[in-house]
Amino acid sequence: MLKKILFILAAAVMTLHALGDIRVYSTENNPKSDLPAKVKASLEANGFTIAADTNMIKPFMIQFQHSDYDVFHLLTAFHTNDAQALVLKYPDAGIFVPMGFGIYQAKGEKQLHVSVLTAEAMAKIMGLKSVDPLLTDIEKTASKAIEAVMPKATVAYSNDNPLPAEGPLVSKFVYELEEDDDPDEIADDMQMGIENNLGPLGFVLSNTLDFNDVLTAGDTKESPFEFYNSFSICKLKVIYNVAKTRPEAAAFAPCTLMMYKRKDSNKIVTGFPGVYNWLSSARVENAEAKAVLMKAQHDFEAMLTELTE
């Protein structure tokens, strides 16, 4: 168990403003085609590594016996080169490694939509005072990939200006190690605890990523991190309920939990984007959707706190 625990809720610097935090691409898809697969392939062709591609229709039908959508994919990916440079510059950028792409089409609808966060939104959530060019490049490359397979797509921002944030945009825990602590052992114990506790709370671990292996290129390059892992975590009830009114919020799902330790530090850092991003950026105002979001936030924080007491 950890000897010292410092719990931090890191509020983002609210100096960045865009027309909207989520960019939504819409194109004709009637009759339905294999556009989701084409979006995935185009991202790969433009320098992204796909972490996971989850078709949510079957899980919706199994748990709720209903789906409002004929198409609903949660696609997570990271720009192979830019993400490395971003994490080396801002270690907490791991909350976007991978980042989310929502791909959805409602029943009876003729258009398919792809939602993704803007560079301004990611900078705001990270707490930056200005948009780093790396974030801009990631956004431009993602746009290029999407537009390559959706050349006639219209582009809109989700509901213009986001709502004021009701809480911290990043929930961040910092664990201070004592001299005789083994950080790898603690990280392994914590990861096991996370994996064992997710199911009973209704969460699903859709993907794990050893990003330090990417940074070291299979031990051929140096990394400033002793380890750097990320975990893609979602809660089906959250996605199902939020999608009823704000499907574009799929750009936030699954949530990425980062866990890292720098070689020159005695701290293990974990953090994840809070549900306050969903409420603000996607303007989630539906009472039921807000309730399941807040329960997910509280359950996840409680789980991490319990694991480290």
C-alpha positions in Angstrom: 0.0 0.0 0.0 1.1 3.6 -0.6 2.6 5.4 2.4 1.7 8.9 1.3 -1.2 10.1 -0.8 -1.8 13.5 -2.2 -5.2 13.9 -4.0 -5.5 16.8 -6.4 -8.4 18.0 -8.6 -6.7 19.9 -11.3 -9.0 22.6 -12.7 -8.2 23.7 -16.3 -7.2 27.2 -17.2 -10.4 28.7 -18.6 -8.8 31.2 -21.0 -9.4 29.4 -24.2 -12.6 29.8 -26.1 -13.8 28.2 -29.4 -17.1 28.2 -31.2 -17.6 24.8 -29.6 -15.4 22.1 -28.1 -16.6 19.3 -30.3 -16.3 19.3 -34.1 -19.0 17.2 -35.8 -18.7 15.9 -39.4 -21.9 14.8 -41.1 -22.4 13.1 -44.5 -25.0 11.2 -46.4 -25.0 7.5 -45.6 -28.2 6.1 -47.1 -28.2 3.3 -47.7 -25.7 2.6 -44.9 -22.2 1.8 -46.1 -18.9 0.8 -44.4 -18.0 4.4 -43.6 -16.9 3.6 -40.0 -14.4 1.1 -41.3 -13.2 3.6 -43.9 -12.7 6.3 -41.2 -10.6 3.9 -39.2 -8.5 3.0 -42.2 -8.0 6.6 -43.2 -6.8 7.5 -39.7 -4.3 4.7 -39.8 -3.2 5.9 -43.3 -2.7 9.4 -41.9 -0.4 8.5 -39.0 -2.7 7.4 -36.3 -2.4 4.2 -34.2 -5.8 2.7 -33.5 -6.2 1.6 -29.9 -9.7 0.2 -30.1 -12.9 0.3 -32.3 -16.0 -0.8 -30.4 -19.4 -1.3 -32.0 -21.8 -0.3 -29.3 -25.0 -1.6 -30.9 -24.7 -5.2 -29.5 -23.9 -4.1 -26.0 -26.8 -1.6 -26.1 -29.2 -4.4 -27.1 -27.8 -6.9 -24.5 -28.0 -4.5 -21.6 -31.0 -2.3 -22.5 -32.8 -4.4 -25.2 -32.9 -1.2 -27.3 -30.8 1.1 -29.3 -31.7 4.5 -30.8 -28.9 4.0 -33.3 -28.2 1.8 -36.3 -24.5 2.9 -36.1 -22.6 3.7 -32.9 -18.9 3.2 -32.8 -16.4 4.3 -30.1 -13.1 4.6 -31.9 -9.9 5.5 -29.9 -6.6 6.4 -31.5 -3.5 8.5 -31.1 -1.3 10.2 -33.6 1.8 8.0 -33.5 4.4 10.8 -33.7 2.7 13.9 -32.4 1.3 12.1 -29.3 4.9 11.1 -28.3 6.1 14.7 -28.7 3.1 15.9 -26.8 3.6 13.6 -23.8 7.3 14.3 -23.6 6.4 18.0 -23.5 3.3 17.7 -21.2 3.3 14.4 -19.3 -0.4 14.9 -18.4 -1.3 14.8 -22.1 -1.7 11.1 -21.6 -5.4 11.7 -20.9 -5.6 12.0 -24.7 -3.5 9.0 -25.5 -5.7 7.6 -27.0 -8.3 10.3 -27.9 -11.9 9.5 -28.9 -13.8 9.6 -32.1 -17.6 9.1 -32.0 -19.2 7.6 -35.1 -23.0 7.4 -35.0 -26.2 7.4 -37.1 -29.6 7.3 -35.5 -32.4 5.0 -36.6 -34.3 6.6 -39.5 -31.6 9.2 -40.1 -29.9 9.5 -43.5 -26.6 11.0 -42.2 -23.7 9.5 -40.4 -21.7 11.7 -38.0 -18.2 11.7 -36.7 -17.4 13.8 -33.5 -14.0 14.7 -32.3 -12.6 17.3 -29.8 -11.0 20.4 -31.2 -7.4 21.4 -30.4 -8.8 24.3 -28.3 -10.8 21.9 -26.2 -7.9 19.6 -25.5 -5.7 22.5 -24.6 -8.4 23.8 -22.2 -8.8 20.5 -20.5 -5.0 20.1 -20.2 -4.9 23.6 -18.5 -2.8 25.3 -21.2 -3.0 29.0 -21.7 -2.6 28.7 -25.4 -3.0 26.0 -28.0 0.2 24.0 -28.6 1.0 23.5 -32.3 1.2 19.8 -31.7 -2.5 19.8 -30.8 -3.3 21.9 -33.8 -1.4 19.4 -36.0 -3.3 16.4 -34.5 -6.6 18.1 -35.2 -5.6 19.0 -38.7 -4.4 15.5 -39.5 -7.6 14.0 -38.0 -9.7 16.3 -40.1 -7.7 15.4 -43.2 -8.3 11.7 -42.5 -12.1 12.1 -42.0 -12.6 14.4 -44.9 -10.7 12.0 -47.2 -13.5 9.4 -46.8 -16.3 12.0 -46.3 -15.5 14.6 -48.9 -19.0 16.0 -49.0 -19.3 16.3 -45.2 -20.6 19.4 -43.5 -18.8 20.5 -40.4 -20.4 22.0 -37.4 -19.5 22.7 -33.8 -21.5 21.2 -31.0 -23.9 23.8 -29.7 -21.6 26.7 -30.2 -20.2 27.8 -26.8 -19.8 25.2 -24.1 -21.6 25.5 -20.8 -19.6 26.8 -17.8 -17.8 23.9 -16.1 -19.4 22.7 -12.9 -16.3 21.1 -11.6 -12.6 20.2 -12.4 -11.9 19.1 -15.9 -9.2 16.7 -14.8 -9.2 14.5 -11.7 -5.6 13.9 -10.8 -4.0 11.8 -8.0 -0.3 12.1 -7.1 1.2 9.3 -5.0 4.4 10.2 -3.2 6.7 7.2 -2.7 9.0 6.6 0.2 12.6 5.5 -0.3 12.0 1.8 0.2 8.9 1.6 -2.0 9.0 -0.3 -5.3 7.1 1.8 -7.8 6.6 -1.0 -10.3 5.1 -3.2 -7.7 2.8 -0.4 -6.5 1.8 0.3 -10.1 1.1 -3.4 -10.7 -1.0 -3.6 -7.6 -2.9 -0.5 -8.5 -3.6 -1.7 -12.0 -4.8 -5.1 -10.7 -7.1 -3.3 -8.3 -8.5 -1.1 -11.0 -9.2 -4.1 -13.2 -10.8 -6.1 -10.4 -13.1 -3.2 -9.3 -14.3 -1.9 -12.6 -16.8 -4.7 -13.3 -18.8 -4.5 -10.0 -19.1 -0.7 -10.6 -20.4 -1.2 -14.1 -17.3 0.0 -15.9 -15.6 -1.8 -18.8 -11.8 -1.7 -19.6 -11.8 -1.6 -23.4 -8.1 -1.2 -23.9 -4.7 -0.9 -22.2 -1.7 0.8 -23.7 2.0 0.6 -22.6 2.9 4.0 -24.0 6.4 3.8 -22.7 7.0 1.0 -25.1 6.0 3.4 -27.9 8.3 6.1 -26.5 11.2 3.7 -26.3 10.5 2.1 -29.7 11.0 -1.3 -28.2 14.0 -0.3 -26.0 15.8 1.4 -28.8 15.3 4.9 -27.5 15.5 6.6 -24.1 12.4 7.6 -22.3 12.2 10.0 -19.3 9.5 7.7 -17.8 10.0 4.6 -15.7 6.6 3.6 -16.9 3.7 5.2 -18.7 0.4 3.4 -19.1 -3.1 4.4 -20.2 -6.4 2.6 -19.7 -9.5 3.2 -21.8 -12.5 2.9 -19.5 -16.2 3.3 -20.2 -19.5 2.8 -18.6 -22.3 1.5 -20.9 -25.1 3.2 -18.9 -23.4 6.5 -19.3 -22.9 6.3 -23.0 -26.4 4.9 -23.6 -28.2 7.7 -21.6 -26.0 10.6 -22.8 -26.4 9.4 -26.5 -30.2 9.9 -26.2 -29.7 13.7 -26.4 -26.0 14.4 -27.0 -24.4 11.6 -29.1 -21.5 13.9 -30.0 -20.2 13.4 -26.4 -19.0 10.0 -27.7 -15.8 12.0 -28.5 -15.1 11.7 -24.7 -15.7 7.9 -24.6 -14.0 5.8 -23.5 -12.3 7.9 -20.8 -8.5 7.6 -20.8 -6.9 7.0 -17.4 -3.1 7.8 -17.4 -0.6 6.4 -15.0 3.0 7.3 -15.1 6.2 7.8 -13.2 9.1 9.9 -14.3 12.6 8.5 -13.7 13.6 11.8 -11.9 10.6 11.8 -9.6 9.3 9.9 -6.5 5.7 10.4 -7.6 3.3 8.1 -9.4 0.7 10.3 -11.2 -2.7 9.1 -12.3 -5.5 11.2 -13.8 -8.5 11.2 -16.1 -10.8 13.8 -17.7 -13.8 14.3 -15.5 -17.4 14.1 -16.5 -17.6 17.8 -16.2 -16.2 17.9 -19.7 -19.2 16.0 -21.0 -21.6 18.4 -19.1 -19.8 21.5 -20.4 -18.5 20.7 -23.9 -21.5 18.6 -25.0 -23.9 20.8 -23.1 -25.5 17.8 -21.3 -28.5 19.2 -19.5 -30.8 16.1 -19.4 -31.4 15.2 -15.8 -31.1 11.5 -16.2 -27.9 11.8 -18.3 -26.4 14.2 -15.7 -27.2 11.8 -12.9 -25.5 8.8 -14.5 -22.5 11.0 -15.4 -22.1 12.2 -11.8 -22.5 8.7 -10.4 -19.7 7.5 -12.7 -17.5 10.3 -11.6 -18.0 9.7 -7.9 -17.7 5.9 -8.3 -14.4 6.2 -10.2 -12.9 8.6 -7.7 -14.1 6.5 -4.8 -12.5 3.4 -6.4 -9.1 5.1 -6.8 -9.2 6.5 -3.4 -10.0 3.2 -1.8 -7.2 1.5 -3.7 -4.7 3.9 -2.3 -5.7 4.3 1.3 
